């Protein structure tokens, strides 16, 4: 039976997979996101999302528990006015961001990185495939231990939000640990007017992107559908 491990502690991501009928387990990495970004000096929101997704996936793939499984790591970064917004963590930062976002739009980038940890016929090193190669249909042998990634992006349009609504939303605590200070699948959905692109990417994991990455590892997403 093919095993999929989600290298993320996000309840929204695991719920999304469960709702899509995708059998998986969760194994959280201890990646220091700030240290990873400082090491590579990446500032572009698109590339940052992919870099952090890769760091999480590869950290979990190195654990003994990941042997024989496929590992998917994800990370989301919100791009607004040319700036990269991760989790705000504090009410003051969330409020400042949301006041600016009110009535405007930004792009949510969700990076995905898949590592195939299944046994191979030979003990060769894993063959890395770039994002572009994945998009172009790079060829990977089954159980090759390939590692590849892709980014799914969507433009999020916000309604006009008055300061009282923003304060009430922040008081719930929901936006403090979400990229961009909002959710689409929770209370924050009330402030989203429309989404141009994959709505699952805004939740934090694009199921169609996962399907594509699995295909490059010669795994059908239907192989992961739960029997329950």
N, C-alpha and C positions, 0 to 999 in steps of 0.2 A: 504494500500500500504506500503510495506516494505521500510524504509528509511535507507540510508547509509550516514554517515558523515565521511569525510576525515579530520583527525586531523593533517593537514599539510598545510603550506603556499606554498609548492613547486608547481610552475606552471607545471613542468614536470610530477608530479604525477597526478594532476587533468586532464591534457591533455591525459595521458595514459589511465585513466579510461574512459574519454569521447570517445576516439578513440576505446576503447573496447566495447562501447555501454552501459557502466554501469552508471546508474542514481545515482547521489550523490550530496551532498552539501559540502561546506568547512566551517570548524569552527576551527580556529587556537588557539592552547594552548599558555600559557605564561610560559611554562616550562623553567627553567634555567638549561641548559644541563650541564654546569660545576658544578653547585651545586649538581645535581643528581649524577654525577659520583664521586664527592668528598664524598658524603654521603655514597655511597655503596662501594667505593674503587675498582670498576671494571676496569680492565685494558685490559682484553682479548677483541679483536675487535669484535668477534662474539657475546659475551655476552653483550658488550657495546651497540651494535646495538639493541639488544632485550630489554635491560633495558630502553633505551631512547624512543623506540617505545611504550613501556608499559606506561612510565611516561606521554607521550603526549596523548595517548588514554584515560587513566584514568582521566587526568585533564579535558579533554573535556567531558567525560562521566559524570562528576560530575556537569556539567552546566545544568540549566533548559532546555535549547534548545535541549539537547540530549535525553530528555525523550521520550521513545517509539521508539528510533532509534538504529541502530547498528553503532558503532564507530570503525574506523580502524586508528590506528596510525602507522607511519613508521619512520625509521631512518636508514641512511646508514653510514657505516664506512669502509674505505679502509685499508686493511692490506698489508703492503709492508716491506719486510725485517724484519718481526716480530714486526713492529711498527704499531700502530693505527693512521691513518690519517683522521681527520675530515676536515672541511672547512679550507682553508689556511688563508683567510681574507686579507692577504697582498701579494703584488706582489713579495716581497723578498722570502717569504716562498713558494709560488707557484713555483717560478723559481727554487729554490733549490730542491724541490721535483721532478719537471718534468725533470730536468737534470739527476737525479738518475733513474727515471722511464724509460727514453729513452732506447728502445731496450730490456727492461725487462718486467716482469709481476708481478701482485699482485692480491689479492682477494678482491672483493667488497662484503661486507656483508650487506644485508638489512633486518632489523628486522621488523616484523609485529606484532601488538597486536590488537586483536578484543575484544570489550566489548559489550555485548548484554544488552541494556537498555530498552528492551520491557517489558511490564507488565507481571507479572507472576500470577499463580493461588494462590500462597501463598506469604507471605511477608518474605520468608527466605532470608538469606544472599546469595549473589552470590557464586556459587561453582567454585573455581579456578581450572583450568586444566593446568598443566605444558606443556612446549614445547614437552617433551618426550611423554606425554600422548596424545597430539594432533597428534603427528606423529604416535602413535600406534593405533589411532582410539578411543580416549576417548569418552564416551557416555554423551550427554548433552540433557536435556529435552528442548523442544521448548519454547522460551521465558523465559528461566531460569535465564537470567542475567549472564550467564557464561562469564568468561574472560580467554582468551588463546592466545598463541603466537607461532610464528615459525620464523626461519631465512632462507632466500634464499641467497645462495652465488654463485658467478661466478668468474672464473679466467679471468682476463683481460690482454691481451698481447699487448704491445705497439710497434709501429714502432720506428725506429731511428729518433730522432728529433734534428735538429740543433738549436743552441742558438737563431738564428734570428727568426725561426718559433715559438719557445717558447715565445720569447719576444712579437711577434706579437699577439699570442694567449692571453697572459696575458693582453695585452693592450686593448683587447675587454672587459675585465672585467668578462667574462663568468666563468673562473675557480675559481674565488676568493670565491664564495659561494657554491661550490660543493665539496662533500666528495671526497678526493683524488686529487683535483685540475683538474678534467676533467669531460666531459659529453660524452655520446655516441649518444645522440639524437640532438646534436647541433654541433657547430664548432669543438669541441673536437673529434668528430667521425672520423675525418681525420687522427688522430694519433693512432687509435685502429686497430691493425692487425687482431685480432680475439678474440672471447669470448668463453670460455668453461663453459657452464652452462646456466642458464636462463637469456637471454638478458634483460628482463623486470626488473630483480633484479638490473641490472646496472643502469637503468633509475631511480629506486628508489621505485618500487612497483611491486612485482611479482603477476600477475593476477591469475596464477595457485595456488599460495600459498593462496591468498585471497579466491579463490574458496574452497580450502580445509578447511580453518578456518570457512567460512560461513556454510559449511556442518556440522560442529560440533555444530553449533547453529541451525541446522535444517532449513537452508535457502539455496535454490538453487541460484546459480549466475544468472540463467536465470530469476529469480524473479525480478532482478534488471536491466534487459535490458531495455533500453529506447524504448519507442514506436515511437520516432521520426526517 
